[in-house]
């Protein structure tokens, strides 16, 4: 039986005045690192209207691809920069339902 893709959801709490800098850092990392990693399928950045929360939702083809991303030195180098701007809570799981019109 094929393995389900891995979904990673990061909830970042940020001071509203730092939200723009955080989004710029996340976009840069997605554009220069994440999109070039094997097994990456998609990433979304979602911002709360109050400016205090940014959510990253990304999907990886396999658990191995997800683990390789976490171990990538370029990703590890970005984590401290993110933590300078925001606190992070992560959820790792699999999609059980996805609907569209």
N, C-alpha and C positions, 0 to 999 in steps of 0.2 A: 504494500500500500504506500503511495507517495506521501511524503511529509508535507504538512501544511506550511505555507510561508510564515515567517516570524514577523510579528507586528511589535514595534517599539513605540511607546508613547512616553515622551518626556514632558513633564509639566514644570515650567520654569517660572518662578516668582521673581519679579524684577521691580525696582522702583520705576514708576512711569517715566521719569526723566532719562532713564537708562535704556528704555525699551528700544528706541531707534538704533542705538549702538549694538544692542544684543541681536536684533534682527539682521543688521548688516553683517555681523560676525557669523551668524548661522547661515545666511545666504552665501557668503564667501566660502564657508566650509563645504556646503552642499555643492557649489559650483566647481570647486577646485579639488576636492577630495572624494566626497561621498559618491557623486555620480560616476566616478571612475573605478569604484570598488566592485569586484566580482560579486554577483548575487543581489545587488541593489535593484529594487523594483520602483520605488516611489518615495517621495518625502513631501509632506505638507507642513507649512507654518501657519498656525492659527493664532490670532491675537485677540485678547479680550478688549472690549470697548473701554474699560477703565485704565488700560495701559499697564496693569500690574501682573498680567499673566501672558505667557507665550507657550503654546503647545506645539510640539514637534511630533508628527505622526509619520513613521517610516515603515516600509515593508521590505523584507529580505527574503529571497527565494528559499533558503534553507537555514536550519540552525547553524550549520557550519559557516555559511556566509555571514550570518549575524556575529558569530564569535570572532571571525577573521576581522570584521570591521572594528570590534571592540579592542582587538589586539594590535591594530594598525598603528604604527608610531605617529603618523600624521594626525590621527584621531586623538591619540593620547596627548599630543602636544596642544590640541585645541581645548581639551577639557578644563585646564586651569584658567584659560582666558574666559570661558563661559562662566566658571564659578566666581570670577572677579565681578561679574555683572549680575548674577542671579543664583538662587538656590534651585536645585533640581530634584524632582521626584520622578522615578521611572517605573513603568509597567511594561513587562514583556509577556506577550501572549500570542494567540492565533485568532483569526477572524472566524466567527461561527455563523454570522449573518451579515450580508451586505446587500442592500436593496437600492434600486434606482427606478425612476418612473419608466 
